[in-house]
Amino acid sequence: MNKTKYLIIGNSAGAIGGVTGIRREDTDGSITIISAEKHHTYSRPLISYWLEGKVSQEKMIYRDEDFYEKNACEVILGTKAERIDVQKKQVYLAGGGSVTYEKLLVATGSVPFVPPIKGRETAKNTFTFTTMDDAAGVGEILDRNSKVVILGAGLIGLKAAEAVVGQCAGVTVVDLADRVLPSVLDTESAEIIEAHLTSQGMVLKLETSITEIGDMEVTLSDGELLPYDILILAVGTRPEMSLVEQAGGKVERGIVTDDHQQTSLKDIYAAGDCTQSYDITSQTAKNMAILPNAYLQGEVAGQNMAGGSAVYEKAFPVNSMGLLGLYMLTAGSRIGESITVKTDESYKKFYTKDGVLKGYIIIGNCDRGGIYTDMIREQTPLETVDMEMLIKEPGLMAFNPGERYAKLSAEH
């Protein structure tokens, strides 16, 4: 049996934030990291670029190779944590063995959601697309003659499509929704992305689903048969909260924590995609599977595990991505009144309610979009801003002198 002061389950952004937070408060306490994956910590959003050949495996690492050593972490890779014994403060591992902890951080991330489809269990060449191993599996059989079918036109599915479209014979994306990226785009903005994707050779079959997977072909809900060489199931993800749930912890849309990232279980914290957070824009609790949020949650959890008093607050969804040369930035919620501005270089839509900016969508030129994100985070009163100027040319001059001075002071 191993013993450690701080035990972290997971090895992605939330876990790395946890290590950083712990070391900010405690430079000596022992840290043990357990990960089901066998890899050094890496940036999951980069797996599509790796498959596409735009980044090397070395460039995918989320922290330098000596990160664990510098932070005096014992790392157990390729081993799954199977059960938490809250009373004994032990985590039991697959294959036998356990680790005893004083404080535990659960940063287990999310797992792919695969809908029940007839023939799924016996289907060949089917993959999910959330890990480096998933991308490697696709890459092993992908060639110029491959016909690729992707189920899911969300963030994961479209990044998978982008990665393979230039390396195969054709890509067809199937989704039950009436538009691409339905979680972050409205109908009008989605049409811009759809036109761009189809102009690059993708085939989109929306308001359609796969009802059966046969011998290297799928049956669509409209009866069409699509042959495939590679089938990627990218419908979405679900928080991996089973360890905490089975241990008796409170879970809803993810693991429930307070603003110190502590769960309902004593001395157990959680961070990242496995948790739910309070979205300040929609004023609802939701699962926000976003890398920066995961890291910040982990950092807060780590500090508090080590005796600090950090708070995680002002959370809201932010997504930044490029698709075959077209860039997009979204943040917050699509609620309230909307203002749309179209120019030759960008499409912008802003949502306002109760005197503050609640969300936005930018497609095309996203330069200085972070100013809008800061406005959402700080809930800047719109009465202190020349919104017309800010929409046309984001910059500090659009803020009144008091707000401008405050922002300049914060930067220094």
TORKOL-4160 file (C-alpha; in steps of 0.2 Angstrom, whole numbers, padded with zeros to 4 digits, m for minus):
412
<pt num="1" X="0000" Y="0000" Z="0000"/>
<pt num="2" X="0007" Y="0017" Z="m0005"/>
<pt num="3" X="0004" Y="0033" Z="0006"/>
<pt num="4" X="0003" Y="0051" Z="0000"/>
<pt num="5" X="m0002" Y="0067" Z="0007"/>
<pt num="6" X="m0010" Y="0073" Z="m0009"/>
<pt num="7" X="m0018" Y="0061" Z="m0022"/>
<pt num="8" X="m0024" Y="0066" Z="m0039"/>
<pt num="9" X="m0034" Y="0055" Z="m0050"/>
<pt num="10" X="m0031" Y="0062" Z="m0068"/>
<pt num="11" X="m0017" Y="0069" Z="m0078"/>
<pt num="12" X="m0025" Y="0083" Z="m0089"/>
<pt num="13" X="m0028" Y="0101" Z="m0086"/>
<pt num="14" X="m0037" Y="0100" Z="m0069"/>
<pt num="15" X="m0024" Y="0088" Z="m0062"/>
<pt num="16" X="m0010" Y="0100" Z="m0068"/>
<pt num="17" X="m0019" Y="0115" Z="m0060"/>
<pt num="18" X="m0020" Y="0105" Z="m0044"/>
<pt num="19" X="m0001" Y="0101" Z="m0043"/>
<pt num="20" X="0002" Y="0120" Z="m0046"/>
<pt num="21" X="m0010" Y="0125" Z="m0033"/>
<pt num="22" X="m0003" Y="0113" Z="m0020"/>
<pt num="23" X="0014" Y="0118" Z="m0023"/>
<pt num="24" X="0009" Y="0137" Z="m0021"/>
<pt num="25" X="0005" Y="0132" Z="m0003"/>
<pt num="26" X="0015" Y="0117" Z="0001"/>
<pt num="27" X="0032" Y="0114" Z="m0007"/>
<pt num="28" X="0036" Y="0098" Z="0002"/>
<pt num="29" X="0020" Y="0087" Z="0004"/>
<pt num="30" X="0020" Y="0071" Z="m0006"/>
<pt num="31" X="0010" Y="0071" Z="m0022"/>
<pt num="32" X="0004" Y="0056" Z="m0031"/>
<pt num="33" X="m0004" Y="0056" Z="m0048"/>
<pt num="34" X="m0014" Y="0041" Z="m0055"/>
<pt num="35" X="m0019" Y="0041" Z="m0073"/>
<pt num="36" X="m0028" Y="0028" Z="m0084"/>
<pt num="37" X="m0018" Y="0035" Z="m0099"/>
<pt num="38" X="0000" Y="0030" Z="m0102"/>
<pt num="39" X="0006" Y="0047" Z="m0108"/>
<pt num="40" X="0014" Y="0062" Z="m0101"/>
<pt num="41" X="0001" Y="0076" Z="m0098"/>
<pt num="42" X="m0004" Y="0083" Z="m0115"/>
<pt num="43" X="m0016" Y="0095" Z="m0122"/>
<pt num="44" X="m0032" Y="0086" Z="m0128"/>
<pt num="45" X="m0038" Y="0100" Z="m0140"/>
<pt num="46" X="m0022" Y="0097" Z="m0150"/>
<pt num="47" X="m0026" Y="0079" Z="m0155"/>
<pt num="48" X="m0034" Y="0084" Z="m0171"/>
<pt num="49" X="m0019" Y="0095" Z="m0176"/>
<pt num="50" X="m0008" Y="0080" Z="m0172"/>
<pt num="51" X="m0018" Y="0068" Z="m0183"/>
<pt num="52" X="m0017" Y="0082" Z="m0197"/>
<pt num="53" X="0001" Y="0083" Z="m0195"/>
<pt num="54" X="0002" Y="0101" Z="m0190"/>
<pt num="55" X="0010" Y="0097" Z="m0173"/>
<pt num="56" X="0022" Y="0084" Z="m0167"/>
<pt num="57" X="0019" Y="0073" Z="m0152"/>
<pt num="58" X="0033" Y="0083" Z="m0143"/>
<pt num="59" X="0023" Y="0099" Z="m0146"/>
<pt num="60" X="0007" Y="0092" Z="m0138"/>
<pt num="61" X="0014" Y="0091" Z="m0120"/>
<pt num="62" X="0004" Y="0102" Z="m0108"/>
<pt num="63" X="0019" Y="0104" Z="m0097"/>
<pt num="64" X="0038" Y="0101" Z="m0099"/>
<pt num="65" X="0045" Y="0084" Z="m0098"/>
<pt num="66" X="0052" Y="0088" Z="m0081"/>
<pt num="67" X="0036" Y="0095" Z="m0074"/>
<pt num="68" X="0033" Y="0080" Z="m0062"/>
<pt num="69" X="0051" Y="0079" Z="m0056"/>
<pt num="70" X="0052" Y="0098" Z="m0053"/>
<pt num="71" X="0036" Y="0097" Z="m0043"/>
<pt num="72" X="0041" Y="0080" Z="m0034"/>
<pt num="73" X="0026" Y="0070" Z="m0040"/>
<pt num="74" X="0025" Y="0052" Z="m0040"/>
<pt num="75" X="0016" Y="0047" Z="m0056"/>
<pt num="76" X="0007" Y="0030" Z="m0059"/>
<pt num="77" X="0003" Y="0030" Z="m0078"/>
<pt num="78" X="m0008" Y="0017" Z="m0087"/>
<pt num="79" X="m0017" Y="0012" Z="m0071"/>
<pt num="80" X="m0036" Y="0015" Z="m0068"/>
<pt num="81" X="m0043" Y="0021" Z="m0051"/>
<pt num="82" X="m0058" Y="0009" Z="m0048"/>
<pt num="83" X="m0065" Y="0014" Z="m0031"/>
<pt num="84" X="m0063" Y="0027" Z="m0017"/>
<pt num="85" X="m0065" Y="0021" Z="0001"/>
<pt num="86" X="m0070" Y="0037" Z="0010"/>
<pt num="87" X="m0068" Y="0030" Z="0028"/>
<pt num="88" X="m0051" Y="0023" Z="0025"/>
<pt num="89" X="m0045" Y="0037" Z="0014"/>
<pt num="90" X="m0040" Y="0024" Z="0001"/>
<pt num="91" X="m0041" Y="0023" Z="m0018"/>
<pt num="92" X="m0041" Y="0005" Z="m0025"/>
<pt num="93" X="m0032" Y="0003" Z="m0042"/>
<pt num="94" X="m0036" Y="m0009" Z="m0056"/>
<pt num="95" X="m0025" Y="m0024" Z="m0055"/>
<pt num="96" X="m0023" Y="m0023" Z="m0036"/>
<pt num="97" X="m0015" Y="m0011" Z="m0024"/>
<pt num="98" X="m0021" Y="0005" Z="m0017"/>
<pt num="99" X="m0015" Y="0022" Z="m0012"/>
<pt num="100" X="m0019" Y="0030" Z="0005"/>
<pt num="101" X="m0022" Y="0049" Z="0005"/>
<pt num="102" X="m0024" Y="0064" Z="0016"/>
<pt num="103" X="m0032" Y="0075" Z="0003"/>
<pt num="104" X="m0039" Y="0069" Z="m0014"/>
<pt num="105" X="m0042" Y="0078" Z="m0030"/>
<pt num="106" X="m0053" Y="0069" Z="m0043"/>
<pt num="107" X="m0049" Y="0076" Z="m0060"/>
<pt num="108" X="m0056" Y="0062" Z="m0071"/>
<pt num="109" X="m0062" Y="0073" Z="m0085"/>
<pt num="110" X="m0075" Y="0067" Z="m0097"/>
<pt num="111" X="m0079" Y="0051" Z="m0107"/>
<pt num="112" X="m0086" Y="0050" Z="m0124"/>
<pt num="113" X="m0105" Y="0047" Z="m0125"/>
<pt num="114" X="m0109" Y="0034" Z="m0138"/>
<pt num="115" X="m0127" Y="0032" Z="m0142"/>
<pt num="116" X="m0135" Y="0015" Z="m0143"/>
<pt num="117" X="m0134" Y="0010" Z="m0161"/>
<pt num="118" X="m0138" Y="m0007" Z="m0169"/>
<pt num="119" X="m0122" Y="m0016" Z="m0174"/>
<pt num="120" X="m0111" Y="m0004" Z="m0164"/>
<pt num="121" X="m0103" Y="m0019" Z="m0154"/>
<pt num="122" X="m0097" Y="m0028" Z="m0169"/>
<pt num="123" X="m0093" Y="m0014" Z="m0180"/>
<pt num="124" X="m0076" Y="m0012" Z="m0188"/>
<pt num="125" X="m0065" Y="0003" Z="m0188"/>
<pt num="126" X="m0075" Y="0013" Z="m0177"/>
<pt num="127" X="m0067" Y="0026" Z="m0165"/>
<pt num="128" X="m0071" Y="0040" Z="m0153"/>
<pt num="129" X="m0061" Y="0056" Z="m0153"/>
<pt num="130" X="m0056" Y="0062" Z="m0136"/>
<pt num="131" X="m0038" Y="0055" Z="m0133"/>
<pt num="132" X="m0022" Y="0054" Z="m0141"/>
<pt num="133" X="m0024" Y="0035" Z="m0143"/>
<pt num="134" X="m0041" Y="0038" Z="m0152"/>
<pt num="135" X="m0032" Y="0049" Z="m0164"/>
<pt num="136" X="m0018" Y="0037" Z="m0166"/>
<pt num="137" X="m0030" Y="0023" Z="m0170"/>
<pt num="138" X="m0038" Y="0034" Z="m0184"/>
<pt num="139" X="m0021" Y="0038" Z="m0191"/>
<pt num="140" X="m0015" Y="0020" Z="m0192"/>
<pt num="141" X="m0028" Y="0016" Z="m0205"/>
<pt num="142" X="m0032" Y="0033" Z="m0213"/>
<pt num="143" X="m0026" Y="0035" Z="m0231"/>
<pt num="144" X="m0030" Y="0044" Z="m0247"/>
<pt num="145" X="m0043" Y="0031" Z="m0252"/>
<pt num="146" X="m0052" Y="0031" Z="m0235"/>
<pt num="147" X="m0071" Y="0036" Z="m0234"/>
<pt num="148" X="m0074" Y="0044" Z="m0217"/>
<pt num="149" X="m0091" Y="0045" Z="m0209"/>
<pt num="150" X="m0092" Y="0056" Z="m0193"/>
<pt num="151" X="m0107" Y="0055" Z="m0181"/>
<pt num="152" X="m0108" Y="0072" Z="m0173"/>
<pt num="153" X="m0107" Y="0090" Z="m0179"/>
<pt num="154" X="m0101" Y="0098" Z="m0163"/>
<pt num="155" X="m0084" Y="0104" Z="m0157"/>
<pt num="156" X="m0076" Y="0086" Z="m0157"/>
<pt num="157" X="m0084" Y="0080" Z="m0173"/>
<pt num="158" X="m0079" Y="0095" Z="m0183"/>
<pt num="159" X="m0061" Y="0095" Z="m0177"/>
<pt num="160" X="m0060" Y="0077" Z="m0182"/>
<pt num="161" X="m0067" Y="0081" Z="m0199"/>
<pt num="162" X="m0055" Y="0095" Z="m0201"/>
<pt num="163" X="m0040" Y="0084" Z="m0197"/>
<pt num="164" X="m0045" Y="0070" Z="m0210"/>
<pt num="165" X="m0053" Y="0080" Z="m0224"/>
<pt num="166" X="m0037" Y="0083" Z="m0233"/>
<pt num="167" X="m0030" Y="0066" Z="m0230"/>
<pt num="168" X="m0044" Y="0055" Z="m0237"/>
<pt num="169" X="m0057" Y="0052" Z="m0251"/>
<pt num="170" X="m0071" Y="0061" Z="m0243"/>
<pt num="171" X="m0079" Y="0066" Z="m0226"/>
<pt num="172" X="m0098" Y="0065" Z="m0222"/>
<pt num="173" X="m0103" Y="0072" Z="m0205"/>
<pt num="174" X="m0120" Y="0067" Z="m0199"/>
<pt num="175" X="m0130" Y="0075" Z="m0185"/>
<pt num="176" X="m0148" Y="0075" Z="m0178"/>
<pt num="177" X="m0147" Y="0094" Z="m0175"/>
<pt num="178" X="m0153" Y="0106" Z="m0188"/>
<pt num="179" X="m0136" Y="0115" Z="m0188"/>
<pt num="180" X="m0118" Y="0112" Z="m0184"/>
<pt num="181" X="m0111" Y="0117" Z="m0167"/>
<pt num="182" X="m0128" Y="0119" Z="m0160"/>
<pt num="183" X="m0122" Y="0121" Z="m0142"/>
<pt num="184" X="m0112" Y="0137" Z="m0146"/>
<pt num="185" X="m0120" Y="0144" Z="m0162"/>
<pt num="186" X="m0137" Y="0150" Z="m0167"/>
<pt num="187" X="m0145" Y="0146" Z="m0184"/>
<pt num="188" X="m0138" Y="0162" Z="m0193"/>
<pt num="189" X="m0120" Y="0160" Z="m0188"/>
<pt num="190" X="m0120" Y="0141" Z="m0190"/>
<pt num="191" X="m0125" Y="0144" Z="m0209"/>
<pt num="192" X="m0108" Y="0153" Z="m0211"/>
<pt num="193" X="m0099" Y="0139" Z="m0204"/>
<pt num="194" X="m0109" Y="0126" Z="m0214"/>
<pt num="195" X="m0106" Y="0135" Z="m0231"/>
<pt num="196" X="m0087" Y="0136" Z="m0227"/>
<pt num="197" X="m0086" Y="0117" Z="m0223"/>
<pt num="198" X="m0095" Y="0112" Z="m0238"/>
<pt num="199" X="m0084" Y="0123" Z="m0249"/>
<pt num="200" X="m0070" Y="0114" Z="m0242"/>
<pt num="201" X="m0077" Y="0097" Z="m0248"/>
<pt num="202" X="m0086" Y="0091" Z="m0233"/>
<pt num="203" X="m0104" Y="0083" Z="m0234"/>
<pt num="204" X="m0116" Y="0088" Z="m0220"/>
<pt num="205" X="m0131" Y="0078" Z="m0217"/>
<pt num="206" X="m0141" Y="0087" Z="m0204"/>
<pt num="207" X="m0157" Y="0082" Z="m0195"/>
<pt num="208" X="m0151" Y="0064" Z="m0198"/>
<pt num="209" X="m0145" Y="0050" Z="m0188"/>
<pt num="210" X="m0137" Y="0033" Z="m0190"/>
<pt num="211" X="m0149" Y="0020" Z="m0186"/>
<pt num="212" X="m0138" Y="0005" Z="m0189"/>
<pt num="213" X="m0119" Y="0000" Z="m0192"/>
<pt num="214" X="m0117" Y="m0014" Z="m0204"/>
<pt num="215" X="m0102" Y="m0022" Z="m0213"/>
<pt num="216" X="m0092" Y="m0006" Z="m0217"/>
<pt num="217" X="m0108" Y="0004" Z="m0220"/>
<pt num="218" X="m0120" Y="0014" Z="m0210"/>
<pt num="219" X="m0139" Y="0016" Z="m0212"/>
<pt num="220" X="m0146" Y="0033" Z="m0210"/>
<pt num="221" X="m0163" Y="0038" Z="m0203"/>
<pt num="222" X="m0168" Y="0043" Z="m0221"/>
<pt num="223" X="m0164" Y="0026" Z="m0227"/>
<pt num="224" X="m0148" Y="0030" Z="m0236"/>
<pt num="225" X="m0133" Y="0018" Z="m0235"/>
<pt num="226" X="m0116" Y="0026" Z="m0233"/>
<pt num="227" X="m0101" Y="0015" Z="m0235"/>
<pt num="228" X="m0086" Y="0019" Z="m0224"/>
<pt num="229" X="m0068" Y="0014" Z="m0220"/>
<pt num="230" X="m0067" Y="0024" Z="m0204"/>
<pt num="231" X="m0082" Y="0029" Z="m0193"/>
<pt num="232" X="m0079" Y="0042" Z="m0179"/>
<pt num="233" X="m0092" Y="0043" Z="m0166"/>
<pt num="234" X="m0091" Y="0061" Z="m0159"/>
<pt num="235" X="m0109" Y="0064" Z="m0152"/>
<pt num="236" X="m0102" Y="0072" Z="m0136"/>
<pt num="237" X="m0095" Y="0068" Z="m0119"/>
<pt num="238" X="m0101" Y="0065" Z="m0102"/>
<pt num="239" X="m0093" Y="0070" Z="m0085"/>
<pt num="240" X="m0083" Y="0055" Z="m0078"/>
<pt num="241" X="m0090" Y="0056" Z="m0060"/>
<pt num="242" X="m0093" Y="0038" Z="m0056"/>
<pt num="243" X="m0079" Y="0037" Z="m0043"/>
<pt num="244" X="m0087" Y="0051" Z="m0032"/>
<pt num="245" X="m0105" Y="0045" Z="m0036"/>
<pt num="246" X="m0101" Y="0027" Z="m0030"/>
<pt num="247" X="m0092" Y="0034" Z="m0015"/>
<pt num="248" X="m0108" Y="0043" Z="m0010"/>
<pt num="249" X="m0104" Y="0060" Z="m0016"/>
<pt num="250" X="m0117" Y="0072" Z="m0023"/>
<pt num="251" X="m0118" Y="0073" Z="m0042"/>
<pt num="252" X="m0129" Y="0082" Z="m0054"/>
<pt num="253" X="m0124" Y="0088" Z="m0071"/>
<pt num="254" X="m0106" Y="0084" Z="m0065"/>
<pt num="255" X="m0098" Y="0082" Z="m0048"/>
<pt num="256" X="m0105" Y="0095" Z="m0036"/>
<pt num="257" X="m0093" Y="0106" Z="m0027"/>
<pt num="258" X="m0093" Y="0122" Z="m0017"/>
<pt num="259" X="m0083" Y="0137" Z="m0023"/>
<pt num="260" X="m0067" Y="0130" Z="m0015"/>
<pt num="261" X="m0069" Y="0115" Z="m0026"/>
<pt num="262" X="m0073" Y="0103" Z="m0012"/>
<pt num="263" X="m0086" Y="0089" Z="m0015"/>
<pt num="264" X="m0099" Y="0084" Z="m0002"/>
<pt num="265" X="m0086" Y="0071" Z="0004"/>
<pt num="266" X="m0073" Y="0075" Z="0017"/>
<pt num="267" X="m0056" Y="0079" Z="0011"/>
<pt num="268" X="m0061" Y="0076" Z="m0007"/>
<pt num="269" X="m0060" Y="0089" Z="m0021"/>
<pt num="270" X="m0065" Y="0089" Z="m0039"/>
<pt num="271" X="m0060" Y="0099" Z="m0054"/>
<pt num="272" X="m0062" Y="0100" Z="m0073"/>
<pt num="273" X="m0073" Y="0092" Z="m0085"/>
<pt num="274" X="m0080" Y="0080" Z="m0072"/>
<pt num="275" X="m0088" Y="0094" Z="m0062"/>
<pt num="276" X="m0102" Y="0106" Z="m0064"/>
<pt num="277" X="m0100" Y="0125" Z="m0062"/>
<pt num="278" X="m0111" Y="0140" Z="m0059"/>
<pt num="279" X="m0112" Y="0149" Z="m0076"/>
<pt num="280" X="m0113" Y="0168" Z="m0072"/>
<pt num="281" X="m0121" Y="0172" Z="m0088"/>
<pt num="282" X="m0136" Y="0160" Z="m0088"/>
<pt num="283" X="m0136" Y="0159" Z="m0069"/>
<pt num="284" X="m0137" Y="0140" Z="m0069"/>
<pt num="285" X="m0127" Y="0126" Z="m0064"/>
<pt num="286" X="m0120" Y="0116" Z="m0079"/>
<pt num="287" X="m0105" Y="0105" Z="m0085"/>
<pt num="288" X="m0093" Y="0116" Z="m0094"/>
<pt num="289" X="m0080" Y="0105" Z="m0102"/>
<pt num="290" X="m0067" Y="0119" Z="m0106"/>
<pt num="291" X="m0048" Y="0118" Z="m0103"/>
<pt num="292" X="m0045" Y="0135" Z="m0095"/>
<pt num="293" X="m0059" Y="0132" Z="m0083"/>
<pt num="294" X="m0052" Y="0115" Z="m0079"/>
<pt num="295" X="m0035" Y="0122" Z="m0075"/>
<pt num="296" X="m0042" Y="0136" Z="m0064"/>
<pt num="297" X="m0053" Y="0124" Z="m0054"/>
<pt num="298" X="m0038" Y="0112" Z="m0051"/>
<pt num="299" X="m0027" Y="0127" Z="m0046"/>
<pt num="300" X="m0041" Y="0132" Z="m0033"/>
<pt num="301" X="m0043" Y="0115" Z="m0027"/>
<pt num="302" X="m0025" Y="0112" Z="m0025"/>
<pt num="303" X="m0022" Y="0128" Z="m0015"/>
<pt num="304" X="m0037" Y="0123" Z="m0003"/>
<pt num="305" X="m0031" Y="0105" Z="m0001"/>
<pt num="306" X="m0014" Y="0112" Z="0005"/>
<pt num="307" X="m0022" Y="0124" Z="0018"/>
<pt num="308" X="m0026" Y="0139" Z="0007"/>
<pt num="309" X="m0043" Y="0149" Z="0005"/>
<pt num="310" X="m0044" Y="0151" Z="m0014"/>
<pt num="311" X="m0061" Y="0153" Z="m0023"/>
<pt num="312" X="m0067" Y="0148" Z="m0040"/>
<pt num="313" X="m0080" Y="0160" Z="m0047"/>
<pt num="314" X="m0085" Y="0170" Z="m0063"/>
<pt num="315" X="m0086" Y="0154" Z="m0073"/>
<pt num="316" X="m0095" Y="0154" Z="m0090"/>
<pt num="317" X="m0092" Y="0145" Z="m0107"/>
<pt num="318" X="m0079" Y="0151" Z="m0119"/>
<pt num="319" X="m0074" Y="0142" Z="m0135"/>
<pt num="320" X="m0061" Y="0147" Z="m0148"/>
<pt num="321" X="m0057" Y="0137" Z="m0163"/>
<pt num="322" X="m0052" Y="0137" Z="m0181"/>
<pt num="323" X="m0060" Y="0126" Z="m0195"/>
<pt num="324" X="m0050" Y="0125" Z="m0211"/>
<pt num="325" X="m0044" Y="0143" Z="m0210"/>
<pt num="326" X="m0060" Y="0151" Z="m0203"/>
<pt num="327" X="m0059" Y="0156" Z="m0185"/>
<pt num="328" X="m0073" Y="0158" Z="m0172"/>
<pt num="329" X="m0074" Y="0164" Z="m0154"/>
<pt num="330" X="m0089" Y="0162" Z="m0143"/>
<pt num="331" X="m0093" Y="0166" Z="m0125"/>
<pt num="332" X="m0107" Y="0166" Z="m0112"/>
<pt num="333" X="m0125" Y="0163" Z="m0116"/>
<pt num="334" X="m0137" Y="0167" Z="m0131"/>
<pt num="335" X="m0150" Y="0175" Z="m0120"/>
<pt num="336" X="m0158" Y="0193" Z="m0120"/>
<pt num="337" X="m0158" Y="0205" Z="m0135"/>
<pt num="338" X="m0146" Y="0202" Z="m0149"/>
<pt num="339" X="m0136" Y="0215" Z="m0160"/>
<pt num="340" X="m0128" Y="0208" Z="m0176"/>
<pt num="341" X="m0115" Y="0217" Z="m0186"/>
<pt num="342" X="m0108" Y="0210" Z="m0202"/>
<pt num="343" X="m0093" Y="0216" Z="m0212"/>
<pt num="344" X="m0082" Y="0209" Z="m0225"/>
<pt num="345" X="m0070" Y="0202" Z="m0212"/>
<pt num="346" X="m0081" Y="0196" Z="m0198"/>
<pt num="347" X="m0098" Y="0192" Z="m0192"/>
<pt num="348" X="m0102" Y="0197" Z="m0174"/>
<pt num="349" X="m0118" Y="0194" Z="m0163"/>
<pt num="350" X="m0119" Y="0201" Z="m0146"/>
<pt num="351" X="m0132" Y="0196" Z="m0133"/>
<pt num="352" X="m0137" Y="0209" Z="m0119"/>
<pt num="353" X="m0149" Y="0207" Z="m0104"/>
<pt num="354" X="m0151" Y="0217" Z="m0088"/>
<pt num="355" X="m0139" Y="0230" Z="m0093"/>
<pt num="356" X="m0124" Y="0218" Z="m0096"/>
<pt num="357" X="m0116" Y="0208" Z="m0110"/>
<pt num="358" X="m0122" Y="0190" Z="m0108"/>
<pt num="359" X="m0113" Y="0182" Z="m0123"/>
<pt num="360" X="m0106" Y="0184" Z="m0141"/>
<pt num="361" X="m0102" Y="0175" Z="m0157"/>
<pt num="362" X="m0088" Y="0181" Z="m0168"/>
<pt num="363" X="m0084" Y="0172" Z="m0184"/>
<pt num="364" X="m0069" Y="0178" Z="m0195"/>
<pt num="365" X="m0058" Y="0192" Z="m0188"/>
<pt num="366" X="m0058" Y="0188" Z="m0169"/>
<pt num="367" X="m0044" Y="0201" Z="m0165"/>
<pt num="368" X="m0046" Y="0209" Z="m0148"/>
<pt num="369" X="m0062" Y="0198" Z="m0144"/>
<pt num="370" X="m0055" Y="0196" Z="m0127"/>
<pt num="371" X="m0061" Y="0213" Z="m0122"/>
<pt num="372" X="m0079" Y="0206" Z="m0124"/>
<pt num="373" X="m0074" Y="0191" Z="m0114"/>
<pt num="374" X="m0068" Y="0202" Z="m0100"/>
<pt num="375" X="m0084" Y="0212" Z="m0100"/>
<pt num="376" X="m0094" Y="0196" Z="m0097"/>
<pt num="377" X="m0082" Y="0191" Z="m0083"/>
<pt num="378" X="m0083" Y="0207" Z="m0074"/>
<pt num="379" X="m0101" Y="0210" Z="m0079"/>
<pt num="380" X="m0097" Y="0228" Z="m0085"/>
<pt num="381" X="m0112" Y="0239" Z="m0085"/>
<pt num="382" X="m0116" Y="0243" Z="m0103"/>
<pt num="383" X="m0120" Y="0261" Z="m0097"/>
<pt num="384" X="m0101" Y="0263" Z="m0094"/>
<pt num="385" X="m0097" Y="0258" Z="m0112"/>
<pt num="386" X="m0099" Y="0266" Z="m0129"/>
<pt num="387" X="m0106" Y="0249" Z="m0136"/>
<pt num="388" X="m0107" Y="0255" Z="m0154"/>
<pt num="389" X="m0089" Y="0260" Z="m0154"/>
<pt num="390" X="m0084" Y="0244" Z="m0145"/>
<pt num="391" X="m0093" Y="0233" Z="m0158"/>
<pt num="392" X="m0084" Y="0242" Z="m0172"/>
<pt num="393" X="m0067" Y="0244" Z="m0165"/>
<pt num="394" X="m0064" Y="0235" Z="m0148"/>
<pt num="395" X="m0053" Y="0245" Z="m0137"/>
<pt num="396" X="m0052" Y="0254" Z="m0121"/>
<pt num="397" X="m0057" Y="0271" Z="m0128"/>
<pt num="398" X="m0075" Y="0263" Z="m0129"/>
<pt num="399" X="m0075" Y="0263" Z="m0110"/>
<pt num="400" X="m0079" Y="0279" Z="m0099"/>
<pt num="401" X="m0064" Y="0286" Z="m0090"/>
<pt num="402" X="m0067" Y="0278" Z="m0074"/>
<pt num="403" X="m0068" Y="0260" Z="m0082"/>
<pt num="404" X="m0053" Y="0264" Z="m0093"/>
<pt num="405" X="m0043" Y="0269" Z="m0078"/>
<pt num="406" X="m0048" Y="0253" Z="m0068"/>
<pt num="407" X="m0043" Y="0242" Z="m0083"/>
<pt num="408" X="m0026" Y="0250" Z="m0086"/>
<pt num="409" X="m0022" Y="0249" Z="m0067"/>
<pt num="410" X="m0027" Y="0231" Z="m0067"/>
<pt num="411" X="m0015" Y="0228" Z="m0081"/>
<pt num="412" X="m0001" Y="0235" Z="m0071"/>
